[in-house]
Amino acid sequence: MDAVNSARARLRKYPVLVAQCRKTGTAYARCVIKSSNIKKDDCKSEFENFKNCLVNAAMKNKTRL
């Protein structure tokens, strides 16, 4: 049961992490939305920036993704 409780606590922090990365998240969302026929790797750089931001925010908040 400890694993479930720690997972729930970690999931509760996700909105904070996403909020801290709102600029890169917005850039990624704009890239995805602008094309009606998106293909793999069309928004790769935006996704990588968003992912790196989330990883860094998780480290700062002492949690993991």
Protein Blocks (a to p, Z undefined) as FASTA:
>chain_A
ZZmmmmmmmmmmmmmmmmmmmmmmmmmmmmmmmpmbdcehklmmmmmmmmmmmmmmmmmn
opaZZ
